[in-house]
Amino acid sequence: LEKDIKKIEAFDISHISGEHAVASCVVFSKVGPLKASYRLFNIPKELSSNDVGSIQHVLERRIKYFNDPRVKPDIILIDGGKAQLNFSQSVINKSLYKDIRVLSIFKGSKRIRATETILCDAGIIEFDKNSKAFLLLQEIRDESHRFAIKAQRNKKRGNIRKSSLDKVNGVGAV
């Protein structure tokens, strides 16, 4: 990039067979993760098993806050491959924020760490697998994934504790 990178936002979608779908947005600056800026998005039921539709939905919701220069990132990092990148890039291209760079990161063969590929609209970005840039993008993706999984599990846990018997008069918590 020609400009200095001050902020990166990374997004990940998490669900189990289309149920309890959530998306995470984690924010990193030059000082590291900005946990107070992390965001979670519930995914509508009709999009919950559609990864690219979910990403598009989340980015369209998030982009509304980019008019504040303190919120707007320099890079958006998507966990996923070419399809996720293309949908994300199309959302950015339709917005007022065409200067935001969109990257995607996905694991390589057999999902082995350090075999990740990083894509942009121009194609594959070649990184030395031990470079600080590559390791930082891995760390950001991992944090986004961790945050999404935690939220998805909490959402699932909340629904497991509910039963149709809870609605029967005379039946209590005991």
Disulfide bonds with the S-S distance in Angstrom:
none
